[in-house]
Amino acid sequence: MPFPTQPAFVLHAQGWDANLLAHPMAAFLYAHEHVFDAKDFEGCRPFYHPDMTYIKGTGKVFSGHEAHTATHADYALFDKYFHEPSFGVITENPDGGYRLFGSAKMFVNLPGPPVDDANKKFTDLQGRKWECQGHGAFLFDVVKDEAGPQGFRIKFFQIFADPTAILGDAVKKGLMPAEAIIQ
């Protein structure tokens, strides 16, 4: 029995490569990522729809301005971070926007010297060294909005990731109590 299908842009990316950036949604998210990874949280506001929904890896849901704040609060602990895409499926939504389900590596440096007092042990595709590395999946919906950068805004963002390894290093460094990991 045939199943209904929908055209999809499927990619196996090597970071923010030309294959990935060929799609307008990916180019929009790349522009957002530059601002986000630079910790320019105010500069990120134009990328977010006023009614955005954000769902943390714990399942907790935030909407509107609270979603904007919670998205950035989840990254506040990190000294530096960088997202490196590895896979994605992009489909067109009925409203002319797009949905992306993808996976990426996240590289992180925590404040202070590395936990193990050794050199940073994780390397991104650009050759930069990082203290921690995590893997995660993400679900984004962007809607067409002429007021947003490149004519889009993020309406929905959900993270599917286990930050335990990175947060474990944060506990070892005394940046947070162990109890905070289970909250």
Residue pairs with C-beta under 8 A, 6 or more apart in sequence:
6 91
6 92
7 91
7 92
8 89
8 90
8 91
9 23
9 88
9 89
9 90
9 91
10 88
10 89
10 90
11 19
11 20
11 23
11 87
11 88
11 89
11 90
12 19
12 86
12 87
13 19
13 20
13 85
13 86
13 87
13 88
14 86
14 125
15 84
15 85
15 86
15 124
15 125
15 126
16 30
16 33
16 84
16 85
20 26
20 30
20 85
20 88
21 27
21 30
23 90
23 98
24 98
24 150
24 152
25 90
25 98
25 100
25 140
25 142
25 152
26 85
26 88
26 90
26 100
27 150
28 47
28 142
28 149
28 150
28 152
29 100
29 140
29 142
31 47
31 149
31 150
32 44
32 47
32 149
32 154
33 83
35 43
35 44
35 47
36 44
36 75
37 80
37 81
37 82
37 83
39 75
41 72
44 68
44 72
45 68
46 147
46 148
46 149
46 153
47 148
47 149
47 152
47 153
47 154
48 67
48 68
48 153
48 154
49 143
49 145
49 148
49 153
49 154
49 155
50 64
50 65
51 63
51 64
51 155
52 63
52 64
52 67
52 68
52 153
52 154
52 155
52 156
52 157
53 61
53 62
53 63
53 67
53 155
53 156
53 157
54 61
54 62
54 63
54 67
54 68
54 70
54 71
54 157
54 158
55 61
55 62
55 157
55 158
55 159
56 62
56 70
56 74
56 159
57 136
57 159
57 160
57 161
57 162
57 163
60 70
62 69
62 70
62 71
67 157
71 157
74 159
75 81
77 110
77 170
77 175
77 176
78 108
78 109
78 110
79 108
79 109
79 110
79 111
80 108
80 109
81 106
81 107
81 108
81 109
82 106
82 107
82 124
82 128
82 130
83 104
83 105
83 106
84 104
84 105
84 106
84 107
84 124
84 125
85 102
85 103
85 104
86 102
86 103
86 104
86 105
87 102
87 103
88 100
88 101
88 102
88 103
89 100
89 101
89 102
90 98
90 99
90 100
91 98
91 99
92 98
92 99
93 99
93 141
93 143
95 143
95 144
96 143
96 144
97 141
97 142
97 143
97 144
97 152
97 155
98 141
98 142
98 152
99 139
99 140
99 141
100 138
100 139
100 140
100 142
101 137
101 138
101 139
102 137
102 138
102 140
103 135
103 136
103 137
103 138
104 135
104 136
104 137
104 138
105 124
105 133
105 134
105 135
106 133
106 134
106 135
106 136
106 161
106 166
107 122
107 124
107 128
107 130
107 132
107 133
108 130
108 131
108 132
108 133
108 134
108 166
109 120
109 130
109 131
109 132
110 131
110 132
110 166
110 169
110 170
110 173
110 175
111 173
111 175
112 173
112 175
114 120
114 131
115 131
115 169
115 172
115 173
119 129
120 129
120 130
120 131
121 129
121 130
121 131
122 129
122 130
122 131
122 132
122 133
123 129
123 130
124 130
131 169
132 165
132 166
132 169
133 165
134 161
134 162
134 163
134 165
134 166
135 161
136 159
136 160
136 161
136 162
137 159
137 160
137 161
138 157
138 158
138 159
138 160
139 156
139 157
139 158
139 160
140 154
140 156
140 157
141 154
141 155
141 156
141 157
142 152
142 153
142 154
142 155
143 152
143 153
143 155
144 151
144 152
145 151
145 152
145 153
147 153
164 181
167 176
167 180
167 181
168 181
170 176
171 177
171 178
171 180
171 181
